[in-house]
Amino acid sequence: MTSLGHVQRGGGPSPFDRTLCTRLGTKAVQLLAEGTYNVMVGYRGLECVPVPLEKVAGFRKTVPVDNPMIETARLVGTCMGDR
């Protein structure tokens, strides 16, 4: 099976990628089981933490067009949606 996001950024998922998605999903299920709703699960430091949706919904986190990561993404053929 191919994960499009990993192909776009240059390869298959790393062990860290696989572990992170498992940890995020597990935390989400734990929060639901505890009755915690209206949050997303974020990764802060080494912890998976609940983040209230009102802190993130409707806000845009942008990357400046001159950021080196933008150039790197374009060099490997990642579509940035602006060309």
All heavy atoms as a GROMACS GRO file, in nm:
protein
  620
    1MET      N    1   0.084  -0.117   0.000
    1MET     CA    2   0.000   0.000   0.000
    1MET      C    3   0.089   0.124   0.000
    1MET      O    4   0.193   0.128   0.065
    1MET     CB    5  -0.090   0.000   0.124
    1MET     CG    6  -0.175   0.122   0.132
    1MET     SD    7  -0.315   0.114   0.243
    1MET     CE    8  -0.240   0.116   0.401
    2THR      N    9   0.047   0.226  -0.072
    2THR     CA   10   0.123   0.351  -0.081
    2THR      C   11   0.047   0.461  -0.008
    2THR      O   12  -0.072   0.477  -0.026
    2THR     CB   13   0.142   0.391  -0.228
    2THR    OG1   14   0.212   0.287  -0.294
    2THR    CG2   15   0.220   0.519  -0.240
    3SER      N   16   0.120   0.537   0.072
    3SER     CA   17   0.063   0.654   0.139
    3SER      C   18   0.107   0.777   0.061
    3SER      O   19   0.226   0.807   0.056
    3SER     CB   20   0.113   0.661   0.283
    3SER     OG   21   0.067   0.778   0.344
    4LEU      N   22   0.013   0.846  -0.001
    4LEU     CA   23   0.044   0.957  -0.090
    4LEU      C   24   0.131   1.063  -0.024
    4LEU      O   25   0.227   1.112  -0.081
    4LEU     CB   26  -0.084   1.021  -0.144
    4LEU     CG   27  -0.066   1.136  -0.242
    4LEU    CD1   28   0.016   1.092  -0.363
    4LEU    CD2   29  -0.200   1.191  -0.286
    5GLY      N   30   0.103   1.097   0.101
    5GLY     CA   31   0.182   1.199   0.170
    5GLY      C   32   0.328   1.162   0.178
    5GLY      O   33   0.416   1.246   0.161
    6HIS      N   34   0.356   1.036   0.202
    6HIS     CA   35   0.495   0.993   0.213
    6HIS      C   36   0.563   0.990   0.077
    6HIS      O   37   0.681   1.021   0.066
    6HIS     CB   38   0.503   0.857   0.282
    6HIS     CG   39   0.469   0.865   0.427
    6HIS    ND1   40   0.342   0.842   0.474
    6HIS    CD2   41   0.544   0.901   0.534
    6HIS    CE1   42   0.341   0.860   0.605
    6HIS    NE2   43   0.462   0.896   0.644
    7VAL      N   44   0.489   0.955  -0.026
    7VAL     CA   45   0.546   0.955  -0.161
    7VAL      C   46   0.581   1.098  -0.201
    7VAL      O   47   0.688   1.124  -0.255
    7VAL     CB   48   0.449   0.893  -0.263
    7VAL    CG1   49   0.498   0.913  -0.405
    7VAL    CG2   50   0.432   0.744  -0.235
    8GLN      N   51   0.494   1.194  -0.170
    8GLN     CA   52   0.519   1.333  -0.208
    8GLN      C   53   0.642   1.389  -0.138
    8GLN      O   54   0.714   1.468  -0.195
    8GLN     CB   55   0.397   1.420  -0.173
    8GLN     CG   56   0.282   1.400  -0.266
    8GLN     CD   57   0.164   1.486  -0.228
    8GLN    OE1   58   0.138   1.513  -0.112
    8GLN    NE2   59   0.090   1.529  -0.328
    9ARG      N   60   0.665   1.349  -0.016
    9ARG     CA   61   0.780   1.406   0.053
    9ARG      C   62   0.905   1.322   0.037
    9ARG      O   63   1.010   1.354   0.091
    9ARG     CB   64   0.750   1.433   0.199
    9ARG     CG   65   0.738   1.312   0.283
    9ARG     CD   66   0.753   1.349   0.429
    9ARG     NE   67   0.792   1.227   0.495
    9ARG     CZ   68   0.742   1.183   0.603
    9ARG    NH1   69   0.651   1.251   0.668
    9ARG    NH2   70   0.780   1.069   0.654
   10GLY      N   71   0.896   1.210  -0.034
   10GLY     CA   72   1.016   1.138  -0.071
   10GLY      C   73   1.041   1.004  -0.006
   10GLY      O   74   1.154   0.975   0.031
   11GLY      N   75   0.942   0.920   0.007
   11GLY     CA   76   0.969   0.787   0.058
   11GLY      C   77   0.860   0.733   0.147
   11GLY      O   78   0.762   0.800   0.174
   12GLY      N   79   0.880   0.612   0.190
   12GLY     CA   80   0.783   0.546   0.276
   12GLY      C   81   0.789   0.602   0.418
   12GLY      O   82   0.882   0.673   0.455
   13PRO      N   83   0.690   0.567   0.498
   13PRO     CA   84   0.687   0.615   0.636
   13PRO      C   85   0.803   0.556   0.716
   13PRO      O   86   0.836   0.438   0.702
   13PRO     CB   87   0.552   0.569   0.690
   13PRO     CG   88   0.508   0.462   0.598
   13PRO     CD   89   0.573   0.487   0.466
   14SER      N   90   0.862   0.638   0.800
   14SER     CA   91   0.972   0.594   0.886
   14SER      C   92   0.914   0.527   1.011
   14SER      O   93   0.794   0.540   1.039
   14SER     CB   94   1.058   0.714   0.926
   14SER     OG   95   0.985   0.798   1.014
   15PRO      N   96   0.997   0.459   1.088
   15PRO     CA   97   0.947   0.405   1.215
   15PRO      C   98   0.888   0.514   1.305
   15PRO      O   99   0.787   0.493   1.372
   15PRO     CB  100   1.072   0.343   1.277
   15PRO     CG  101   1.155   0.302   1.159
   15PRO     CD  102   1.133   0.414   1.058
   16PHE      N  103   0.949   0.633   1.303
   16PHE     CA  104   0.894   0.744   1.382
   16PHE      C  105   0.754   0.779   1.334
   16PHE      O  106   0.662   0.800   1.415
   16PHE     CB  107   0.984   0.868   1.374
   16PHE     CG  108   0.926   0.987   1.446
   16PHE    CD1  109   0.939   1.000   1.584
   16PHE    CD2  110   0.856   1.084   1.377
   16PHE    CE1  111   0.885   1.108   1.651
   16PHE    CE2  112   0.801   1.193   1.442
   16PHE     CZ  113   0.815   1.205   1.580
   17ASP      N  114   0.734   0.788   1.200
   17ASP     CA  115   0.601   0.819   1.145
   17ASP      C  116   0.498   0.717   1.192
   17ASP      O  117   0.388   0.753   1.234
   17ASP     CB  118   0.604   0.817   0.991
   17ASP     CG  119   0.689   0.925   0.931
   17ASP    OD1  120   0.700   1.034   0.991
   17ASP    OD2  121   0.746   0.901   0.823
   18ARG      N  122   0.534   0.590   1.185
   18ARG     CA  123   0.440   0.485   1.223
   18ARG      C  124   0.408   0.490   1.372
   18ARG      O  125   0.293   0.475   1.413
   18ARG     CB  126   0.497   0.348   1.186
   18ARG     CG  127   0.508   0.328   1.037
   18ARG     CD  128   0.566   0.190   1.004
   18ARG     NE  129   0.597   0.176   0.864
   18ARG     CZ  130   0.509   0.144   0.770
   18ARG    NH1  131   0.383   0.126   0.801
   18ARG    NH2  132   0.547   0.132   0.643
   19THR      N  133   0.510   0.515   1.454
   19THR     CA  134   0.488   0.524   1.598
   19THR      C  135   0.405   0.647   1.634
   19THR      O  136   0.314   0.640   1.717
   19THR     CB  137   0.623   0.528   1.673
   19THR    OG1  138   0.697   0.412   1.638
   19THR    CG2  139   0.603   0.532   1.822
   20LEU      N  140   0.436   0.759   1.569
   20LEU     CA  141   0.362   0.882   1.598
   20LEU      C  142   0.213   0.867   1.567
   20LEU      O  143   0.128   0.904   1.648
   20LEU     CB  144   0.420   1.000   1.521
   20LEU     CG  145   0.348   1.134   1.542
   20LEU    CD1  146   0.351   1.176   1.688
   20LEU    CD2  147   0.411   1.241   1.454
   21CYS      N  148   0.180   0.811   1.451
   21CYS     CA  149   0.038   0.798   1.418
   21CYS      C  150  -0.033   0.703   1.514
   21CYS      O  151  -0.148   0.726   1.551
   21CYS     CB  152   0.018   0.758   1.272
   21CYS     SG  153   0.065   0.591   1.230
   22THR      N  154   0.038   0.601   1.559
   22THR     CA  155  -0.021   0.510   1.657
   22THR      C  156  -0.044   0.582   1.790
   22THR      O  157  -0.150   0.568   1.852
   22THR     CB  158   0.070   0.388   1.678
   22THR    OG1  159   0.086   0.320   1.554
   22THR    CG2  160   0.012   0.292   1.781
   23ARG      N  161   0.053   0.661   1.834
   23ARG     CA  162   0.040   0.735   1.959
   23ARG      C  163  -0.072   0.838   1.951
   23ARG      O  164  -0.150   0.854   2.046
   23ARG     CB  165   0.172   0.804   1.995
   23ARG     CG  166   0.280   0.705   2.035
   23ARG     CD  167   0.404   0.775   2.083
   23ARG     NE  168   0.375   0.846   2.207
   23ARG     CZ  169   0.448   0.947   2.252
   23ARG    NH1  170   0.554   0.988   2.186
   23ARG    NH2  171   0.416   1.007   2.365
   24LEU      N  172  -0.082   0.911   1.840
   24LEU     CA  173  -0.188   1.011   1.824
   24LEU      C  174  -0.326   0.945   1.826
   24LEU      O  175  -0.418   0.993   1.893
   24LEU     CB  176  -0.169   1.091   1.696
   24LEU     CG  177  -0.048   1.184   1.693
   24LEU    CD1  178  -0.026   1.238   1.550
   24LEU    CD2  179  -0.062   1.299   1.791
   25GLY      N  180  -0.339   0.835   1.753
   25GLY     CA  181  -0.467   0.764   1.749
   25GLY      C  182  -0.506   0.707   1.884
   25GLY      O  183  -0.622   0.714   1.926
   26THR      N  184  -0.408   0.650   1.953
   26THR     CA  185  -0.434   0.593   2.086
   26THR      C  186  -0.479   0.701   2.183
   26THR      O  187  -0.574   0.683   2.260
   26THR     CB  188  -0.308   0.523   2.139
   26THR    OG1  189  -0.271   0.419   2.048
   26THR    CG2  190  -0.330   0.463   2.276
   27LYS      N  191  -0.412   0.816   2.180
   27LYS     CA  192  -0.450   0.926   2.269
   27LYS      C  193  -0.591   0.975   2.237
   27LYS      O  194  -0.670   1.005   2.329
   27LYS     CB  195  -0.349   1.041   2.257
   27LYS     CG  196  -0.375   1.155   2.353
   27LYS     CD  197  -0.356   1.111   2.497
   27LYS     CE  198  -0.366   1.229   2.592
   27LYS     NZ  199  -0.343   1.189   2.731
   28ALA      N  200  -0.625   0.983   2.109
   28ALA     CA  201  -0.760   1.027   2.070
   28ALA      C  202  -0.866   0.932   2.127
   28ALA      O  203  -0.968   0.977   2.181
   28ALA     CB  204  -0.770   1.035   1.918
   29VAL      N  205  -0.841   0.802   2.118
   29VAL     CA  206  -0.937   0.705   2.172
   29VAL      C  207  -0.945   0.716   2.324
   29VAL      O  208  -1.055   0.710   2.382
   29VAL     CB  209  -0.899   0.562   2.127
   29VAL    CG1  210  -0.984   0.458   2.199
   29VAL    CG2  211  -0.915   0.549   1.976
   30GLN      N  212  -0.831   0.734   2.390
   30GLN     CA  213  -0.832   0.751   2.536
   30GLN      C  214  -0.915   0.872   2.577
   30GLN      O  215  -0.994   0.865   2.672
   30GLN     CB  216  -0.690   0.767   2.589
   30GLN     CG  217  -0.609   0.640   2.588
   30GLN     CD  218  -0.464   0.665   2.629
   30GLN    OE1  219  -0.411   0.775   2.614
   30GLN    NE2  220  -0.399   0.561   2.681
   31LEU      N  221  -0.897   0.982   2.507
   31LEU     CA  222  -0.972   1.103   2.539
   31LEU      C  223  -1.122   1.081   2.521
   31LEU      O  224  -1.203   1.124   2.604
   31LEU     CB  225  -0.924   1.221   2.454
   31LEU     CG  226  -0.784   1.271   2.487
   31LEU    CD1  227  -0.732   1.366   2.379
   31LEU    CD2  228  -0.782   1.339   2.624
   32LEU      N  229  -1.160   1.015   2.413
   32LEU     CA  230  -1.302   0.986   2.391
   32LEU      C  231  -1.358   0.897   2.502
   32LEU      O  232  -1.467   0.920   2.553
   32LEU     CB  233  -1.323   0.919   2.256
   32LEU     CG  234  -1.308   1.010   2.135
   32LEU    CD1  235  -1.310   0.929   2.006
   32LEU    CD2  236  -1.417   1.116   2.133
   33ALA      N  237  -1.281   0.796   2.541
   33ALA     CA  238  -1.325   0.704   2.647
   33ALA      C  239  -1.342   0.777   2.780
   33ALA      O  240  -1.427   0.741   2.861
   33ALA     CB  241  -1.226   0.589   2.662
   34GLU      N  242  -1.262   0.882   2.801
   34GLU     CA  243  -1.272   0.963   2.923
   34GLU      C  244  -1.384   1.066   2.914
   34GLU      O  245  -1.410   1.137   3.012
   34GLU     CB  246  -1.140   1.037   2.948
   34GLU     CG  247  -1.023   0.948   2.978
   34GLU     CD  248  -0.890   1.022   2.973
   34GLU    OE1  249  -0.889   1.146   2.947
   34GLU    OE2  250  -0.786   0.958   2.992
   35GLY      N  251  -1.447   1.078   2.797
   35GLY     CA  252  -1.552   1.177   2.780
   35GLY      C  253  -1.502   1.315   2.741
   35GLY      O  254  -1.573   1.413   2.755
   36THR      N  255  -1.380   1.322   2.692
   36THR     CA  256  -1.324   1.450   2.648
   36THR      C  257  -1.354   1.469   2.500
   36THR      O  258  -1.315   1.388   2.417
   36THR     CB  259  -1.171   1.453   2.670
   36THR    OG1  260  -1.146   1.429   2.808
   36THR    CG2  261  -1.112   1.586   2.629
   37TYR      N  262  -1.426   1.577   2.470
   37TYR     CA  263  -1.467   1.605   2.332
   37TYR      C  264  -1.422   1.745   2.292
   37TYR      O  265  -1.375   1.822   2.375
   37TYR     CB  266  -1.619   1.595   2.318
   37TYR     CG  267  -1.673   1.460   2.357
   37TYR    CD1  268  -1.726   1.438   2.483
   37TYR    CD2  269  -1.667   1.354   2.268
   37TYR    CE1  270  -1.775   1.314   2.520
   37TYR    CE2  271  -1.716   1.228   2.303
   37TYR     CZ  272  -1.769   1.209   2.428
   37TYR     OH  273  -1.815   1.086   2.464
   38ASN      N  274  -1.439   1.777   2.165
   38ASN     CA  275  -1.407   1.909   2.111
   38ASN      C  276  -1.259   1.945   2.125
   38ASN      O  277  -1.224   2.059   2.151
   38ASN     CB  278  -1.495   2.018   2.173
   38ASN     CG  279  -1.641   1.994   2.142
   38ASN    OD1  280  -1.678   1.964   2.029
   38ASN    ND2  281  -1.725   2.004   2.244
   39VAL      N  282  -1.175   1.843   2.109
   39VAL     CA  283  -1.030   1.864   2.110
   39VAL      C  284  -0.969   1.790   1.991
   39VAL      O  285  -1.030   1.698   1.937
   39VAL     CB  286  -0.963   1.815   2.240
   39VAL    CG1  287  -1.015   1.890   2.361
   39VAL    CG2  288  -0.978   1.665   2.259
   40MET      N  289  -0.851   1.834   1.954
   40MET     CA  290  -0.769   1.756   1.860
   40MET      C  291  -0.648   1.710   1.940
   40MET      O  292  -0.619   1.762   2.046
   40MET     CB  293  -0.725   1.840   1.741
   40MET     CG  294  -0.641   1.962   1.778
   40MET     SD  295  -0.556   2.033   1.637
   40MET     CE  296  -0.390   1.980   1.671
   41VAL      N  297  -0.579   1.609   1.889
   41VAL     CA  298  -0.460   1.562   1.957
   41VAL      C  299  -0.339   1.620   1.887
   41VAL      O  300  -0.324   1.608   1.765
   41VAL     CB  301  -0.453   1.408   1.958
   41VAL    CG1  302  -0.327   1.360   2.029
   41VAL    CG2  303  -0.576   1.350   2.027
   42GLY      N  304  -0.255   1.686   1.963
   42GLY     CA  305  -0.133   1.744   1.910
   42GLY      C  306  -0.012   1.677   1.970
   42GLY      O  307  -0.021   1.604   2.069
   43TYR      N  308   0.103   1.703   1.911
   43TYR     CA  309   0.229   1.647   1.960
   43TYR      C  310   0.314   1.763   2.008
   43TYR      O  311   0.355   1.848   1.930
   43TYR     CB  312   0.297   1.571   1.846
   43TYR     CG  313   0.415   1.488   1.886
   43TYR    CD1  314   0.400   1.379   1.972
   43TYR    CD2  315   0.542   1.517   1.839
   43TYR    CE1  316   0.508   1.301   2.009
   43TYR    CE2  317   0.651   1.439   1.875
   43TYR     CZ  318   0.633   1.332   1.960
   43TYR     OH  319   0.741   1.254   1.995
   44ARG      N  320   0.338   1.770   2.136
   44ARG     CA  321   0.415   1.879   2.197
   44ARG      C  322   0.528   1.818   2.279
   44ARG      O  323   0.503   1.745   2.374
   44ARG     CB  324   0.325   1.964   2.285
   44ARG     CG  325   0.393   2.087   2.340
   44ARG     CD  326   0.301   2.175   2.423
   44ARG     NE  327   0.184   2.217   2.346
   44ARG     CZ  328   0.060   2.221   2.396
   44ARG    NH1  329   0.037   2.185   2.520
   44ARG    NH2  330  -0.040   2.261   2.321
   45GLY      N  331   0.652   1.850   2.240
   45GLY     CA  332   0.765   1.788   2.308
   45GLY      C  333   0.767   1.640   2.274
   45GLY      O  334   0.775   1.604   2.158
   46LEU      N  335   0.752   1.559   2.373
   46LEU     CA  336   0.744   1.413   2.352
   46LEU      C  337   0.607   1.359   2.392
   46LEU      O  338   0.590   1.238   2.407
   46LEU     CB  339   0.854   1.342   2.433
   46LEU     CG  340   0.997   1.376   2.394
   46LEU    CD1  341   1.096   1.308   2.489
   46LEU    CD2  342   1.025   1.337   2.251
   47GLU      N  343   0.512   1.448   2.409
   47GLU     CA  344   0.380   1.409   2.459
   47GLU      C  345   0.270   1.434   2.356
   47GLU      O  346   0.274   1.531   2.282
   47GLU     CB  347   0.346   1.488   2.585
   47GLU     CG  348   0.442   1.467   2.700
   47GLU     CD  349   0.436   1.326   2.756
   47GLU    OE1  350   0.325   1.270   2.764
   47GLU    OE2  351   0.543   1.272   2.788
   48CYS      N  352   0.171   1.346   2.356
   48CYS     CA  353   0.048   1.367   2.279
   48CYS      C  354  -0.050   1.434   2.374
   48CYS      O  355  -0.080   1.380   2.480
   48CYS     CB  356  -0.007   1.235   2.228
   48CYS     SG  357   0.099   1.156   2.107
   49VAL      N  358  -0.096   1.552   2.336
   49VAL     CA  359  -0.178   1.633   2.426
   49VAL      C  360  -0.306   1.679   2.359
   49VAL      O  361  -0.309   1.702   2.238
   49VAL     CB  362  -0.099   1.757   2.476
   49VAL    CG1  363   0.022   1.715   2.558
   49VAL    CG2  364  -0.055   1.844   2.360
   50PRO      N  365  -0.414   1.693   2.438
   50PRO     CA  366  -0.538   1.747   2.381
   50PRO      C  367  -0.524   1.898   2.362
   50PRO      O  368  -0.468   1.968   2.446
   50PRO     CB  369  -0.643   1.715   2.488
   50PRO     CG  370  -0.566   1.702   2.615
   50PRO     CD  371  -0.429   1.653   2.578
   51VAL      N  372  -0.575   1.946   2.250
   51VAL     CA  373  -0.575   2.090   2.220
   51VAL      C  374  -0.719   2.129   2.189
   51VAL      O  375  -0.780   2.074   2.097
   51VAL     CB  376  -0.485   2.122   2.098
   51VAL    CG1  377  -0.487   2.270   2.068
   51VAL    CG2  378  -0.343   2.072   2.121
   52PRO      N  379  -0.777   2.220   2.266
   52PRO     CA  380  -0.916   2.261   2.241
   52PRO      C  381  -0.933   2.312   2.098
   52PRO      O  382  -0.850   2.390   2.048
   52PRO     CB  383  -0.940   2.372   2.343
   52PRO     CG  384  -0.839   2.348   2.451
   52PRO     CD  385  -0.719   2.291   2.382
   53LEU      N  386  -1.040   2.269   2.033
   53LEU     CA  387  -1.062   2.310   1.894
   53LEU      C  388  -1.074   2.460   1.878
   53LEU      O  389  -1.031   2.516   1.777
   53LEU     CB  390  -1.187   2.241   1.839
   53LEU     CG  391  -1.174   2.091   1.814
   53LEU    CD1  392  -1.307   2.035   1.764
   53LEU    CD2  393  -1.062   2.061   1.716
   54GLU      N  394  -1.127   2.530   1.980
   54GLU     CA  395  -1.140   2.675   1.967
   54GLU      C  396  -1.004   2.745   1.960
   54GLU      O  397  -0.994   2.858   1.916
   54GLU     CB  398  -1.226   2.736   2.077
   54GLU     CG  399  -1.178   2.712   2.218
   54GLU     CD  400  -1.240   2.588   2.282
   54GLU    OE1  401  -1.306   2.509   2.216
   54GLU    OE2  402  -1.218   2.574   2.404
   55LYS      N  403  -0.898   2.676   2.001
   55LYS     CA  404  -0.763   2.734   1.991
   55LYS      C  405  -0.704   2.720   1.851
   55LYS      O  406  -0.608   2.788   1.818
   55LYS     CB  407  -0.668   2.667   2.091
   55LYS     CG  408  -0.689   2.710   2.233
   55LYS     CD  409  -0.577   2.656   2.318
   55LYS     CE  410  -0.547   2.757   2.426
   55LYS     NZ  411  -0.421   2.733   2.490
   56VAL      N  412  -0.760   2.630   1.770
   56VAL     CA  413  -0.702   2.605   1.638
   56VAL      C  414  -0.799   2.625   1.521
   56VAL      O  415  -0.757   2.658   1.411
   56VAL     CB  416  -0.641   2.463   1.629
   56VAL    CG1  417  -0.524   2.450   1.723
   56VAL    CG2  418  -0.745   2.356   1.657
   57ALA      N  419  -0.927   2.605   1.544
   57ALA     CA  420  -1.025   2.616   1.437
   57ALA      C  421  -1.037   2.760   1.389
   57ALA      O  422  -1.047   2.853   1.469
   57ALA     CB  423  -1.161   2.564   1.482
   58GLY      N  424  -1.032   2.778   1.260
   58GLY     CA  425  -1.048   2.910   1.202
   58GLY      C  426  -0.920   2.991   1.195
   58GLY      O  427  -0.921   3.103   1.145
   59PHE      N  428  -0.810   2.936   1.244
   59PHE     CA  429  -0.682   3.005   1.237
   59PHE      C  430  -0.595   2.942   1.129
   59PHE      O  431  -0.600   2.822   1.108
   59PHE     CB  432  -0.608   2.997   1.372
   59PHE     CG  433  -0.678   3.069   1.483
   59PHE    CD1  434  -0.760   3.000   1.570
   59PHE    CD2  435  -0.662   3.205   1.501
   59PHE    CE1  436  -0.826   3.064   1.673
   59PHE    CE2  437  -0.728   3.271   1.604
   59PHE     CZ  438  -0.810   3.200   1.690
   60ARG      N  439  -0.516   3.024   1.066
   60ARG     CA  440  -0.424   2.974   0.964
   60ARG      C  441  -0.282   2.987   1.016
   60ARG      O  442  -0.244   3.090   1.072
   60ARG     CB  443  -0.437   3.055   0.835
   60ARG     CG  444  -0.571   3.036   0.768
   60ARG     CD  445  -0.581   3.120   0.646
   60ARG     NE  446  -0.487   3.072   0.546
   60ARG     CZ  447  -0.471   3.125   0.427
   60ARG    NH1  448  -0.542   3.230   0.394
   60ARG    NH2  449  -0.385   3.076   0.344
   61LYS      N  450  -0.206   2.883   0.998
   61LYS     CA  451  -0.064   2.887   1.033
   61LYS      C  452   0.010   2.884   0.900
   61LYS      O  453   0.012   2.782   0.831
   61LYS     CB  454  -0.028   2.766   1.119
   61LYS     CG  455   0.114   2.771   1.170
   61LYS     CD  456   0.139   2.657   1.268
   61LYS     CE  457   0.279   2.664   1.321
   61LYS     NZ  458   0.306   2.553   1.414
   62THR      N  459   0.067   2.996   0.865
   62THR     CA  460   0.129   3.007   0.733
   62THR      C  461   0.281   2.996   0.742
   62THR      O  462   0.341   3.016   0.848
   62THR     CB  463   0.093   3.141   0.667
   62THR    OG1  464   0.138   3.247   0.750
   62THR    CG2  465  -0.058   3.154   0.647
   63VAL      N  466   0.339   2.965   0.629
   63VAL     CA  467   0.484   2.957   0.617
   63VAL      C  468   0.525   3.064   0.517
   63VAL      O  469   0.470   3.070   0.408
   63VAL     CB  470   0.529   2.818   0.566
   63VAL    CG1  471   0.680   2.812   0.547
   63VAL    CG2  472   0.482   2.709   0.661
   64PRO      N  473   0.620   3.150   0.552
   64PRO     CA  474   0.663   3.255   0.460
   64PRO      C  475   0.715   3.193   0.329
   64PRO      O  476   0.780   3.088   0.331
   64PRO     CB  477   0.777   3.327   0.533
   64PRO     CG  478   0.759   3.292   0.677
   64PRO     CD  479   0.693   3.157   0.680
   65VAL      N  480   0.685   3.258   0.217
   65VAL     CA  481   0.725   3.202   0.088
   65VAL      C  482   0.876   3.194   0.071
   65VAL      O  483   0.925   3.116  -0.010
   65VAL     CB  484   0.663   3.280  -0.031
   65VAL    CG1  485   0.513   3.266  -0.032
   65VAL    CG2  486   0.702   3.426  -0.026
   66ASP      N  487   0.952   3.270   0.150
   66ASP     CA  488   1.098   3.263   0.139
   66ASP      C  489   1.159   3.164   0.240
   66ASP      O  490   1.281   3.155   0.253
   66ASP     CB  491   1.160   3.401   0.157
   66ASP     CG  492   1.130   3.465   0.292
   66ASP    OD1  493   1.042   3.414   0.365
   66ASP    OD2  494   1.195   3.565   0.325
   67ASN      N  495   1.076   3.085   0.307
   67ASN     CA  496   1.125   2.986   0.401
   67ASN      C  497   1.202   2.877   0.325
   67ASN      O  498   1.156   2.830   0.221
   67ASN     CB  499   1.006   2.924   0.475
   67ASN     CG  500   1.049   2.829   0.584
   67ASN    OD1  501   1.105   2.724   0.558
   67ASN    ND2  502   1.019   2.867   0.707
   68PRO      N  503   1.318   2.835   0.374
   68PRO     CA  504   1.396   2.732   0.306
   68PRO      C  505   1.320   2.601   0.286
   68PRO      O  506   1.347   2.529   0.189
   68PRO     CB  507   1.517   2.711   0.398
   68PRO     CG  508   1.526   2.833   0.481
   68PRO     CD  509   1.387   2.887   0.493
   69MET      N  510   1.225   2.570   0.372
   69MET     CA  511   1.148   2.447   0.355
   69MET      C  512   1.061   2.451   0.230
   69MET      O  513   1.037   2.349   0.168
   69MET     CB  514   1.062   2.421   0.479
   69MET     CG  515   1.142   2.392   0.604
   69MET     SD  516   1.250   2.249   0.588
   69MET     CE  517   1.132   2.118   0.587
   70ILE      N  518   1.014   2.570   0.192
   70ILE     CA  519   0.936   2.585   0.070
   70ILE      C  520   1.023   2.551  -0.050
   70ILE      O  521   0.983   2.476  -0.140
   70ILE     CB  522   0.876   2.727   0.058
   70ILE    CG1  523   0.784   2.759   0.176
   70ILE    CG2  524   0.807   2.746  -0.076
   70ILE    CD1  525   0.657   2.677   0.180
   71GLU      N  526   1.143   2.606  -0.055
   71GLU     CA  527   1.234   2.577  -0.166
   71GLU      C  528   1.267   2.428  -0.171
   71GLU      O  529   1.266   2.368  -0.278
   71GLU     CB  530   1.362   2.658  -0.152
   71GLU     CG  531   1.459   2.632  -0.266
   71GLU     CD  532   1.589   2.708  -0.253
   71GLU    OE1  533   1.603   2.792  -0.164
   71GLU    OE2  534   1.678   2.681  -0.335
   72THR      N  535   1.293   2.370  -0.056
   72THR     CA  536   1.324   2.226  -0.052
   72THR      C  537   1.206   2.144  -0.104
   72THR      O  538   1.226   2.052  -0.184
   72THR     CB  539   1.359   2.184   0.092
   72THR    OG1  540   1.472   2.258   0.136
   72THR    CG2  541   1.389   2.035   0.100
   73ALA      N  542   1.086   2.178  -0.062
   73ALA     CA  543   0.968   2.106  -0.108
   73ALA      C  544   0.954   2.115  -0.259
   73ALA      O  545   0.925   2.016  -0.327
   73ALA     CB  546   0.844   2.160  -0.039
   74ARG      N  547   0.977   2.232  -0.312
   74ARG     CA  548   0.965   2.248  -0.458
   74ARG      C  549   1.074   2.171  -0.531
   74ARG      O  550   1.052   2.117  -0.639
   74ARG     CB  551   0.970   2.398  -0.493
   74ARG     CG  552   0.842   2.468  -0.456
   74ARG     CD  553   0.830   2.604  -0.524
   74ARG     NE  554   0.696   2.654  -0.503
   74ARG     CZ  555   0.668   2.762  -0.430
   74ARG    NH1  556   0.763   2.832  -0.374
   74ARG    NH2  557   0.544   2.801  -0.417
   75LEU      N  558   1.195   2.168  -0.475
   75LEU     CA  559   1.306   2.096  -0.538
   75LEU      C  560   1.278   1.947  -0.552
   75LEU      O  561   1.325   1.883  -0.646
   75LEU     CB  562   1.436   2.118  -0.462
   75LEU     CG  563   1.498   2.257  -0.478
   75LEU    CD1  564   1.616   2.274  -0.381
   75LEU    CD2  565   1.544   2.281  -0.621
   76VAL      N  566   1.202   1.892  -0.458
   76VAL     CA  567   1.169   1.749  -0.467
   76VAL      C  568   1.034   1.725  -0.536
   76VAL      O  569   0.984   1.614  -0.537
   76VAL     CB  570   1.174   1.680  -0.329
   76VAL    CG1  571   1.312   1.687  -0.270
   76VAL    CG2  572   1.070   1.736  -0.234
   77GLY      N  573   0.976   1.833  -0.592
   77GLY     CA  574   0.855   1.818  -0.672
   77GLY      C  575   0.725   1.822  -0.595
   77GLY      O  576   0.621   1.782  -0.648
   78THR      N  577   0.725   1.871  -0.472
   78THR     CA  578   0.602   1.880  -0.394
   78THR      C  579   0.518   1.995  -0.446
   78THR      O  580   0.567   2.108  -0.462
   78THR     CB  581   0.633   1.902  -0.245
   78THR    OG1  582   0.714   1.796  -0.199
   78THR    CG2  583   0.505   1.910  -0.162
   79CYS      N  584   0.391   1.970  -0.475
   79CYS     CA  585   0.300   2.073  -0.521
   79CYS      C  586   0.259   2.159  -0.402
   79CYS      O  587   0.208   2.106  -0.303
   79CYS     CB  588   0.177   2.012  -0.587
   79CYS     SG  589   0.054   2.134  -0.633
   80MET      N  590   0.281   2.288  -0.412
   80MET     CA  591   0.245   2.379  -0.304
   80MET      C  592   0.110   2.446  -0.330
   80MET      O  593   0.066   2.530  -0.252
   80MET     CB  594   0.355   2.486  -0.285
   80MET     CG  595   0.493   2.427  -0.260
   80MET     SD  596   0.502   2.318  -0.117
   80MET     CE  597   0.487   2.438   0.012
   81GLY      N  598   0.048   2.413  -0.441
   81GLY     CA  599  -0.084   2.465  -0.472
   81GLY      C  600  -0.088   2.606  -0.522
   81GLY      O  601  -0.194   2.666  -0.537
   82ASP      N  602   0.027   2.665  -0.552
   82ASP     CA  603   0.028   2.804  -0.597
   82ASP      C  604   0.084   2.822  -0.738
   82ASP      O  605   0.100   2.934  -0.784
   82ASP     CB  606   0.109   2.891  -0.499
   82ASP     CG  607   0.255   2.848  -0.487
   82ASP    OD1  608   0.288   2.736  -0.529
   82ASP    OD2  609   0.334   2.927  -0.434
   83ARG      N  610   0.114   2.714  -0.804
   83ARG     CA  611   0.168   2.725  -0.941
   83ARG      C  612   0.090   2.639  -1.035
   83ARG      O  613   0.034   2.542  -1.006
   83ARG     CB  614   0.314   2.683  -0.944
   83ARG     CG  615   0.400   2.780  -0.870
   83ARG     CD  616   0.544   2.745  -0.886
   83ARG     NE  617   0.621   2.843  -0.812
   83ARG     CZ  618   0.750   2.836  -0.794
   83ARG    NH1  619   0.819   2.739  -0.845
   83ARG    NH2  620   0.814   2.927  -0.725
   0.00000   0.00000   0.00000
